[in-house]
Amino acid sequence: MPANRAARSTILRRGLAAVAALPLLTLAACGYGSEAKDTNKNEKVAAGAEKIDGLDTVKIGYFGNLTHGTALVGREQGIFQKELGATKASYATFNAGPSEIEALNAGSIDIGWIGPSPSINGYTKSDGKSLRIIGGSASGGVKLVVNPDKIKSLKDVKGKKIATPQLGNTQDVAFLNWIADQGWKVDAQSGKGDVTVVRSDNKVTPDAFKAGSIDGAWVPEPTASKLVAEGGKVLLDESTLWPDQKFVITNIIVSQKFLTEHPKVVEAVLKGSVETNKWINANPDAAKAAANKQLEADSGKALPADVLDPAWKSIQFINDPLASTLNTEAEHAVKAGLLEKPDLKGIYDLSILNKVLKAEGETAVDDAGLGVSGS
């Protein structure tokens, strides 16, 4: 192996190890994520419903982020359970993408809402054998928020301390790429250089910002709006850097084993996702309230209006996985030295989603040439 490839491979292994070591939202017996409590009356199985393929339970994972709003709303409104009949939807919440991938590989979950970087890493680390992306869920909802007393323009970011959620996560890769586009230099692994990149869990970033230990953060919602509520200013919305102002922030993934064995259950979950997104976009205020209600059920704390309202407004809920932007994000990770050039052929199987969309009279979505044969 050439020296530079070996070095990059070492960086990737260390980066993934560091990310995987970050804490979960809470600990649970499964060892991967918190078991979301069945507190919602809408989750109850309807009388007379039948199991799909005779399956008792499908295990679904998601994050307590508004960018996972489809999962939050679909659960709170009982839409997934309605589509699943008597096959019970069981939920687990996560705070770290690598931990959700680990849970998927271990069979602790079957289907999950997750960001693009963990999807790419999970697929490539398993030599294309662990997962498939089967749909999209959300675009946008990521911002660079700064202390306006210290940073008044984009050029002022140089020399400052800016937080991202994790080494090698989706926002970390995006920020490193933006730094490179400015002509500045940063060591991806250490975060040191013309900008100091501080890897900070989203739960503690607002306190770090308030204390002045960071000057800003490149983060997803609702963390971005929490920083604004603490006096921060949105300096850059990441969507402005992408064609049509759209980029994938949340995918739906499934284990390949589960997809092969239970395609009808996968179809039911995807139908629930499509129905949920339709309801979200037709009823934005009610959907925002439903998402907040589920966040409160999962974490014990709802978001205040000054955080919830602007955060929800900045996210687009869509069925299209925006495959071409996932490929671009992978290229950004390679450029940053966090990833060997990956072979993503086969990462998508959009055949079931397109079947659901056709039945709904909606336009099929494209896999950008990265789908399995026949998808």
N, C-alpha and C positions, 0 to 999 in steps of 0.2 A: 504494500500500500504506500503511495507517495506520502511524503512528510506532511504536506498541507491537508491531504484527506484524512490522515491519521489524527492530525490536530483538531480538525473540525469534528471528527467522530468522537474524540475525547470530550470536546465542548458539549456536543449533543448529549452524551451519556451523563456528564456531570449536571448539565442543565435540567435534564429530565429527572434525575435523581433529586435535585434540589427542589424542583416543583412538586414532585411526588411526596416530599417530606413535609410540605406545608400542612397546617391543621385543617381538619374538616369543620363544617359548620357546627356539628356536635358529634360525639362518639355514640356508636350503637353496637349492639351485639354482633351485627354482621361485619363490623370492622371497617366499613367503607363510608357509610353516610348515615344520617339520622333517618329513622323510620318516621315518615310523615304520618301524623295521627289521623285516624278515620273519624273526624269530628263533624263532617259535613253531611247533613241529611240527604243531599243530592247524590251522594256516593252509594247509597243503598241500592241493592239489586232489585229490579222491578219484579213483582209477583208474576209467576208464569214464564219468566225469561229462561232461555236455554243457553247452555254453555257452547261456546264456539269450539268446534273440533274436540269437544269433551274436556277442554282445558280448564282446570280449576281457577288458576290465577295467572295474570300477566304482571310482571314487576317493572315499574316505570320510574325512571330517575329524572331529576331536574334540579336546577339551582334556585336559590331564593333571590333571584335577580328579576327585575322587570323585563329584561331582554328575554326571559323565559316565560313571558306573559301568556303564551298559548297554553303551556302546561298548567300554569296557575289558574287561568280562567276555565280551561276545559275541565280541570278537576273540580273547582269550586262550583261550577254550574252543573256538574254531573253529566257532561256531554260524552266523555270517554266511557263512563260506566253504561250509559244508555246504549252506545254502539256495541259494547262488549257483551250485552245480555247478562247471562248468569256467570260468565267468566269474570271473576273479581279483579278489579284494578287495585294493585298494591303499590304504594309510593315510597320512595326514599329521596331525601334531599341531600345535595352536595354543595361544597364550597370550592372544590378544586377539580378541574377537568381530569388530571391524571388519576385521581381517586375514583372518579366515575368510570373511566376506561378500565381500571383494575376490577371494579365491581362487575362490569359487563363481561370481562374475560373470565371471571370466576363464577358467573351465572347468578350473582346476587341481584342483578337487574337484567331485563331482557331488551328493553327499549329505553332510550334516553334523549333528553334535550341537552345539547352541549355545544360549545364553541368550535370554530373551525380548526384552530391550532391543535387542541387535543385530539380531534378527529384525524387530522393528518398524522400526528405522532403515533396514535394508536394503530392506525392502518399500516404505516411503514415499519414500525417496530415488530409487528407480527408477520411481516412479509406478505401483507395483503390478506391475511387469513382471519382476522378477528371481527371486523365490523363492516357494515355498509352504511353509507348515508342514504336514507330513503325519502328525505324530504327537507324542505326549508321551513323556517318558522319566523325569523325576524331579521330586519336590516336596520342599521343605524344604532342610535343610542349610546354613542361613545364620544367623549369630549375631552379636550385639554382645558382644565380649569386651573387658574393661577391666582396668586396673591397680587391684586392690582397695584399695591404699593411697591412691590419689588419687580414686577414684570408688566410693562405697558405695551409691548409689541412682541411679535414673534422672534425678532432678533435678540430680544432681552432674555430669551430662554437659555442662551449660551451662558455657561458658568453657574447655572442654578441647579437646585436639587428637585427633581421631578419623579414622582412615584408612578409605578405601574403595579398591577396586581401580583404578578408572579414572573419569575425568570422564564422566558420562552412562551408565555401565554399569548393569547391573541392580541391584547392591547400592548404588551411588551414588544412584540414583533413589529406592530404598526408604528410605535413610537421610535424604535431603533431605525426603522426604514425612513421615517420622516427626518430624523437627525441626520442620517446619511445624505438625504436629498438637500439638506442645508449646507452640505460640504463640511460638516463637523465630524469629529472622530470620537467614538466611544468603544471601549472594550466590552463586547456583549456579555461576557461571563461575569466580570467584576462590576460592570456598570460605571466604571470610572473613565473620565475623558473630558471633552469640551462641555458636556452636560453630565451631571451625576444622576444616574438612573437608580432610584431606590425601590427595591421590590418590597411592597407593603400590602398585607392582606386588606381587602376592601373594608373589612369591619373596623380596622384601626386607622385607616388613612384619614378620615375626617378629624380624629383627635390629633394626629400628627400634624395635619395642616393647621388646626387651631392653635397648636403649641408652637408653630413656626419651625418645626424640624424639617419640613419640606416646603418648597415654594410653589408647588402645584402638583397636578397628577393627570395622567392620561388614563381615564377610567370609564367603565360602563355605567349605565343607570341602574339603580338610583344613586350610586356613590357620587356621580358628577353633580347632581342637584343637591346632595347633602353638603358638598363643598361650597356651592353657591350660597346655600342657606347660612354657611359660616362666614360669608363675606367674600367668597371667591368670585372670579369673573371668567366666563367662558371665552377663551382666547381663540379656540379652534374647534369646530365640529368636524369629526373625521369624515362624515358623509360628503363634505365639500371636496375631498381629495379623490373621490371615485366617480367614474362615468355614471351619468344619470343619478348621482348622489345615492347610489345603492351599493351595499356590500354585505356579505353574509356575516351575521353576528351570532346566530343560533341555528344549528342543524338538528335534524332528528336522525339518530343512529339506531341500529339494531345489531345484535350478534348474528353472525352468518348462520350459526347453528339454529337459532330460534327462527330466523327468516325461512330457512329450508323446511323446518318441521311444522311451523304454524303460520303459513302465509295468510290465512283467513283472519287470524287474530291481528296480525300486522295491518291488514287492510282495514279492520275495524278501528284500530288506533289512528290510522291515517285519515279515515273518514271523520273521526272525531276531531282531528286537528284541523281539517279543512272546514268543518262546520263551525268550530270554535273561532277560527280566523274570520269567517264570514260574519259571525255574531259580533266579534270585537269591532270590526270595521263599520258595522251597521249601528252599533250601540256603544260608542266610545266611552261615554261617561259611566254607564252601567258596567262595562267591561273593566274600566279602571278601578271601580269600587270592588268588583269581584276579585281582581288580582290582589288588591290590598287586603281584602278579607282573608284570602288564602295565605298571604305572607304573614298576617297576624296569627293565623292558626298554626303555621309552621314554626314561627320564631317567637311568638308571644308578644310581638310589637308591630303595630301598623305604622305606615309612613304618614307623616304630617302633610297637609295639603300643599305647603310651599315646596316640598320635595316631590311629592307624587305627581302633581299637575304638570310641571315642566318636563319631568322625566318621561312620563307616559306620552306626551306630545311628540317627543323626539324619536320614537320607535315606530317603525312600520312593520305590521304583521302580515306576512306573505307566505304563500306555499312554495314559491320558487326558491330552490337552494342557492341560486346565483352562483352556479358552478364555476364560471370563469373567474369570479373574484376569489374563490377558494384557491384556485390554481395560482393566482397572483399573490395571495398571501403566503403560499408555500414558497414562491420565488423570493419573497421578502425575507423569509426565515433563512433560506440558503444564503442570500446576500449578507445577512447579519452574522453568518457563521454558526447559526444554531441548528442547522439541519443539513445533512447530505442531500444532494439533489434527489428528490423522491420520484418513484414511479407510481403515480396515482391512478393509473389505468385500472378500472374495476372498483374504485372507491364508492361509486354511485350505483344504486339500482333503483331507478325511478319508475319502473314498470307498474308497480302497484299504485303509486301516487297518481300516475297519469291515467290509470284505469278509473280511479276515484274522481279525478278532475273531469274526465270525459262524461261520466255518469251525471256530474253536476252541471254539465254544459259549459265548462271552463276550459281555457287553453292549456294544452300540454306544456310541460317545462322541459328544459334541455339540460343534458349532463356535460356539455362542453367537450364531448369526446372522451370522458373519463368514466363511462359506464361499463358495466359488465355486458357481455355479448347478449344482444336481444332486448336490452332494457331501453 
